[in-house]
Amino acid sequence: MTRHFGMLIPSTNTTVEIEYTRLLPPDLQAHYARLGKAENVVFSASRDDDLSYQSKMLGNAKVEVIALTQTSASLHEDGYDAKAKARMSEGAGVPAITSAEAIGEAVRALGARRIALISPYSDAVMARAKQYYESRYGLEVLATAPFGATDSYAIGELGPENVTDAFTQYDRPEIDVLVLPGGNLPTMAHMAEWEAQCGKPVLTTNQVVIWAVMAALGIDTPLAGLGRLLEELPVPAA
């Protein structure tokens, strides 16, 4: 039985569709819609009217759950997740997920608390990410490694070597989980090698969204080769 889910991505994102099309099983089918930026600021939230309209269009495709894969949007203002999910659910008529919340929930589902944030974000956005996960999820961010990308296009041009180098530099024994926010950063094909390198779970935006979607759909069939989170499928905390 094929299950259908909706994906809202920034108009500049060139990675999500490629990773999901190539790496997900054929019975887990994503349908996509693109969002414009609300203002001419790098890493800003998407336009509210786009969020509502595109959610409605995905609802017409009869998706069963809808996800916003734009982690930086949730860092843009306090309370953004709740407002965005309300718009998405109203438009599509189904439960909604944000990637920023999915990251925090995935860390807790793994029974972890101490993390490193390694991301293409700028220093300012990374600082907001640190505050978000510490204040909302009670996590302890022991290290941050922003790559300082100037826009989403620069993120898409980064390669696995950038992440591998950052892990080598910033990973420490006391860190439980390595977290890579950024939906335009290509990561999913490299999860197994990174986890083998570091000996601990690695979480990325596109990976945790699939975990959250599968949990919402009640799917409990593990996905091999895409990291411990999708192989073990820990249940989200209540």
ABEGO torsion letter per residue (X at the ends): XBBBBBBBBBAABAAAAAAAAAABBAABBBBBBBBBBABBBBGBBBBAAAAAAAAAAAAAAGBABBBBBBAAAAAABBGAAAAAAAAAAAAAGBBBBBAAAAAAAAAAAAGBABBBBBBABBAAAAAAAAAAAAAAAGBBBABBBBAGBABAAAAAABBAAAAAAAAAAABBAABABBBBBGAABBAAAAAAAAAAAAGBBBBBAAAAAAAAAAAAAGBABBBBGAEAAAAAGBBBBX
